[in-house]
C-alpha cells in the first residue's frame, strides 16, 4: 500500500506530514510526501521556490514528478532541506514545481496518483492559513497553500484536507479558525513527536517546532519570525482537524483566482492584486538587504548579554518561549549563525531548552 500526503506549504509541513503518516498509518508503509523546495532565506538565499532544474541527482517518478533523494544537491547558490530530510526520514519526498502554475501542479498530482494508486491522499497544512480569504492583515505567506489547494481541487480523486496545529503559523488567530475546522482526526502526543525530534534539532520550521512542543505539553506564548509575532501554545496546538476542501476553495480568493495559471509570474500577479503583496517580493527585498549586512562575530559573552536584554523585554510582553530563528534575528545575527547560536545557548543554559523551543520564563504569566 502507498499513501500520498501533500505538504500544502512545503517546509515544515513536510516534516509534520512524516509525523502524521507514522501516527495515523503506522511504519509498515511509508507515504510519498509531495512538497515544495521552498526554505527560509537562512537555508536558501535565493528568493522563491526551487524547481527540478535547481537540483542535481533527482530521481524521476513520472514525466512531471521528481523525487529528492538523500544524494540530491541544490545547485549553488540555492539551498534546500529536502536532501537531508530524505536522509533522515524513511519517506519519499517528491518535488512540487510551482513554476508552471496551478495547472502544472494539477498535472503532477494526476500523474502521481495514477502512478502510485495510493490508498489515501491527504493535503496537510500546519497552522491553517490555507483556510484564509487572502485579505487578512495577519496573513504573510498564502501563495504556496493557495497553489496546492487550487490544484488539489481540480484532481479527480478524493483528497482529505487536514489542518494541524490551528493558529501555530501565526497567520490566522485560532478563534477565527475554529468555526472552519471539522472533525478532530488526532491529537499528537509526546510519543508522536519523538519521530521527528532529531529533525527539529536542525530544521528551521517554527510552526512544526511549536506543533511538536505542544504535543510534548509545552504551553504559554511563543514569539516567532523576524517580526516577533506572539503565538499562543494551548491545548489546541497538537490537534489535527479535517476541513472541507470545497469550503476552503470557496473562501480562498487567491486559490480560486490562480486555478488556471500556467506560470509562477501569473500566480504572483494575482497575489499582489488580491492580498496586496507577493511573499516572494518580500524575500527578494529581504535577500537584497541581507546581502548588504556585514557579518557579526558570534562573541559568547556579548551574545549572552544581548540575550538577557531580549529575554527581559520579551518577558515584559508576556512571552514564555521563542524559536532559535527569532533569537537569531532579534540579536541581529545572520541565518548562517543560527546553528552556532543554538549550540551556545543550549550548552550555556541547558535548563531553558524546551525542545525544540527556547524557554524564556519557567511558566506562563
C-alpha positions in Angstrom: 0.0 0.0 0.0 1.1 3.5 -0.8 -0.2 6.7 0.7 0.2 10.2 -0.6 0.5 13.3 1.6 0.7 16.8 0.0 2.6 19.2 2.2 0.5 22.3 1.5 3.1 25.0 2.2 6.3 22.9 1.9 9.0 23.5 4.6 7.8 22.3 8.0 4.5 20.9 6.5 6.7 18.1 5.0 8.1 17.3 8.5 4.7 17.3 10.0 3.5 15.0 7.2 6.1 12.5 8.2 4.9 12.6 11.8 1.2 12.3 10.7 2.0 9.4 8.4 3.7 7.4 11.1 1.0 8.3 13.7 -2.1 7.6 11.6 -0.9 4.9 9.3 2.0 3.1 11.1 5.5 2.3 10.0 4.9 -0.5 7.5 4.0 1.6 4.5 5.8 4.9 4.2 4.0 7.7 2.5 5.2 9.6 -0.5 5.3 13.3 0.6 4.8 15.8 -2.2 6.3 19.1 -1.1 7.8 22.4 -2.2 11.6 23.0 -2.0 10.9 26.5 -0.5 13.0 27.3 2.5 13.7 30.3 4.6 16.5 32.6 3.4 18.7 31.3 6.2 18.7 28.0 4.4 18.2 29.1 0.8 19.5 32.6 0.0 17.7 32.6 -3.4 14.2 34.0 -3.1 11.2 31.9 -4.0 10.7 28.1 -4.5 13.1 25.8 -6.3 12.2 23.7 -9.3 13.6 20.4 -10.7 16.1 22.4 -12.7 17.6 23.7 -9.4 18.9 20.2 -8.3 21.3 17.6 -9.4 20.7 13.9 -8.5 16.9 13.8 -8.7 15.0 10.6 -9.4 12.2 10.7 -11.9 8.9 9.1 -10.7 6.6 10.3 -13.6 7.2 12.6 -16.6 6.4 15.7 -14.4 7.3 14.4 -10.9 10.8 14.0 -9.4 11.9 12.6 -6.1 14.5 14.3 -4.0 16.8 11.5 -2.6 19.4 12.0 0.1 22.1 12.2 -2.7 20.4 15.1 -4.5 22.0 18.5 -4.2 20.7 22.0 -4.8 22.7 23.9 -7.4 24.6 26.8 -5.7 23.8 29.3 -4.5 20.5 27.7 -3.8 19.9 25.6 -0.7 17.3 23.0 0.4 16.4 21.0 3.4 14.9 18.2 1.3 18.0 16.0 0.7 18.7 15.9 4.5 15.1 15.1 5.2 15.3 12.3 2.7 18.4 11.1 4.5 16.9 11.1 8.0 13.3 10.1 7.4 12.1 6.9 5.7 9.7 8.6 3.3 10.0 9.5 -0.3 10.0 13.3 -0.8 8.6 14.3 -4.2 9.0 17.8 -5.5 6.1 20.2 -6.2 7.2 22.5 -9.0 5.2 25.7 -9.0 6.9 27.3 -12.0 4.1 26.0 -14.2 1.3 27.4 -12.0 -1.7 25.6 -10.6 -2.2 23.7 -13.9 1.4 22.3 -13.6 0.8 21.1 -10.0 -2.5 19.6 -11.1 -0.7 17.6 -13.8 1.9 16.5 -11.2 -0.8 15.3 -8.8 -2.7 13.5 -11.6 0.4 11.7 -12.8 1.4 10.7 -9.2 -2.0 9.4 -8.3 -2.2 7.4 -11.5 1.3 6.0 -10.9 1.1 5.3 -7.2 -2.6 4.3 -7.0 -2.5 5.5 -3.3 -4.9 4.1 -0.7 -5.4 7.7 0.6 -4.4 11.2 -0.3 -4.2 13.9 2.4 -3.5 17.6 1.9 -1.8 18.8 5.2 -1.4 22.4 6.3 0.2 23.3 9.7 -1.4 26.4 11.1 -4.4 26.7 8.9 -3.6 29.7 6.6 -4.9 27.5 3.7 -8.3 28.5 5.0 -7.7 32.2 4.7 -9.6 34.6 2.4 -6.5 36.4 1.4 -7.1 39.9 2.8 -6.5 39.2 6.5 -4.0 41.7 8.0 -2.1 38.9 9.8 -1.6 36.7 6.6 2.0 36.6 5.5 2.5 33.6 3.2 -0.6 32.5 1.4 0.9 31.7 -2.0 2.1 28.1 -1.6 -1.0 26.9 0.2 -3.3 28.6 -2.3 -1.5 26.8 -5.2 -1.7 23.4 -3.7 -5.4 23.9 -2.7 -6.2 25.1 -6.2 -4.5 22.1 -7.8 -6.0 19.5 -5.4 -9.5 20.8 -6.1 -9.1 20.0 -9.8 -7.9 16.4 -9.3 -10.4 13.6 -9.9 -9.6 11.8 -6.6 -10.8 12.0 -3.0 -8.4 14.3 -1.2 -8.8 15.0 2.5 -7.8 18.4 3.8 -6.2 18.3 7.2 -5.2 21.3 9.4 -2.6 20.5 12.2 -1.8 23.0 15.0 -4.6 25.6 14.3 -3.0 29.0 14.6 0.5 27.9 15.1 1.8 29.5 11.9 0.9 32.9 13.4 -1.1 33.8 10.3 -4.8 33.4 11.4 -5.9 33.6 15.0 -7.2 30.3 16.5 -10.6 32.0 17.2 -11.0 32.8 13.5 -10.1 29.2 12.5 -12.3 27.4 15.0 -15.5 27.7 13.0 -13.9 26.4 9.9 -12.5 23.2 11.4 -14.3 20.0 11.0 -14.0 16.7 13.0 -10.9 16.0 15.2 -8.7 13.5 13.5 -6.0 13.1 16.1 -4.2 14.9 18.9 -0.4 14.5 18.7 1.3 13.2 21.8 4.9 13.4 23.1 5.5 9.9 21.7 4.3 11.0 18.3 6.7 14.0 18.3 9.7 11.7 19.0 9.5 10.5 15.4 10.7 13.9 14.2 12.6 15.2 17.2 16.0 14.7 15.6 14.9 16.6 12.5 13.7 19.5 14.6 17.2 19.8 16.1 18.2 21.4 12.8 15.1 22.1 10.7 14.1 25.8 10.9 10.4 25.4 10.8 8.8 27.4 13.6 5.2 26.2 13.1 6.1 22.5 13.1 8.5 23.1 16.0 5.6 24.5 18.0 3.4 21.6 16.9 5.9 19.2 18.4 6.4 21.3 21.5 2.7 21.5 22.2 2.5 17.7 21.7 5.1 17.4 24.5 2.9 19.6 26.8 4.6 23.0 26.3 2.1 25.8 27.0 2.5 29.6 27.0 3.1 32.2 24.3 5.8 31.8 21.7 7.3 34.7 19.9 8.3 33.9 16.3 9.6 35.2 12.9 11.5 38.4 12.3 8.5 40.5 13.3 8.2 38.8 16.7 4.6 37.5 16.3 3.1 36.1 19.5 1.6 32.6 19.1 -0.4 31.0 21.9 0.6 27.5 22.8 -2.6 25.9 24.0 -4.3 22.5 24.2 -5.5 23.1 20.6 -1.9 23.2 19.4 -1.3 19.5 18.9 -4.7 18.8 17.3 -5.3 17.7 13.7 -8.7 18.5 12.2 -10.3 17.7 8.9 -11.6 20.7 6.9 -14.0 20.9 4.0 -12.0 21.2 0.7 -14.8 22.9 -1.2 -15.5 25.4 1.5 -11.8 26.2 1.7 -11.7 26.9 -2.0 -14.8 29.0 -1.9 -13.3 31.1 0.9 -9.7 31.3 -0.5 -9.9 34.1 -3.1 -6.3 33.6 -4.2 -6.8 29.9 -4.8 -9.8 30.5 -7.0 -8.0 33.2 -9.0 -5.0 31.1 -9.8 -6.8 27.9 -10.8 -5.8 28.2 -14.5 -2.4 29.8 -14.1 0.4 28.2 -16.1 3.4 30.0 -14.6 4.6 31.5 -11.3 4.7 35.1 -12.5 0.9 35.0 -13.0 0.4 33.5 -9.6 2.5 36.3 -8.1 0.5 38.9 -10.0 -2.8 37.5 -8.6 -1.3 37.5 -5.1 -0.3 41.2 -5.4 -3.8 42.0 -6.6 -5.8 40.0 -4.0 -3.5 40.0 -1.0 -1.7 43.3 -1.7 1.7 41.6 -1.9 3.7 38.7 -3.1 5.7 36.9 -0.4 8.4 36.3 -3.0 8.8 40.1 -3.3 9.3 40.2 0.4 12.0 37.6 0.1 13.6 39.5 -2.8 13.7 42.7 -0.7 15.0 40.9 2.4 17.7 39.0 0.4 18.9 42.3 -1.0 19.0 43.8 2.5 20.8 40.8 3.9 23.5 40.9 1.2 24.4 44.4 2.3 24.8 43.4 6.0 28.3 42.9 7.4 28.8 39.7 9.3 28.7 40.0 13.1 31.1 37.8 15.0 29.5 35.4 17.5 31.1 36.5 20.7 29.7 34.4 23.5 29.8 36.9 26.4 28.3 39.7 24.2 25.6 37.3 22.8 24.5 36.2 26.3 24.3 39.8 27.5 22.1 40.6 24.5 20.1 37.6 25.2 19.4 38.7 28.8 18.1 42.0 27.5 16.0 40.4 24.8 14.5 38.0 27.4 13.7 40.7 29.9 11.8 42.7 27.2 10.1 39.5 25.9 9.0 38.6 29.4 7.5 42.0 29.9 5.4 41.2 26.9 4.1 38.0 28.4 6.3 35.8 26.2 7.2 32.4 27.6 9.0 30.8 24.7 10.7 31.6 21.4 12.4 30.0 18.5 16.1 29.9 17.7 15.2 31.6 14.4 13.6 34.5 16.2 16.5 34.8 18.6 19.0 34.9 15.7 17.1 37.7 14.0 16.4 39.6 17.3 20.2 39.6 18.1 21.0 40.8 14.6 22.9 37.7 13.6 22.8 36.2 10.2 21.0 33.0 9.4 24.2 31.1 8.9 25.0 31.6 12.6 21.7 30.0 13.8 23.3 26.6 14.4 26.3 28.1 16.4 24.0 30.3 18.4 21.7 27.4 19.2 24.7 25.3 20.4 26.0 28.2 22.5 22.6 28.8 24.2 21.9 25.1 24.9 25.4 24.5 26.3 25.3 27.6 28.4 21.8 27.4 29.8 20.6 23.9 29.3 17.7 24.3 31.6 16.0 26.7 29.3 15.9 24.4 26.3 12.3 23.2 25.9 12.9 21.2 22.8 12.7 22.4 20.2 11.9 25.8 21.6 13.8 28.2 24.0 12.0 28.8 27.3 12.1 32.4 28.4 10.2 32.0 31.6 9.5 29.0 33.8 5.8 29.2 33.4 3.2 31.4 31.7 2.5 34.7 33.3 
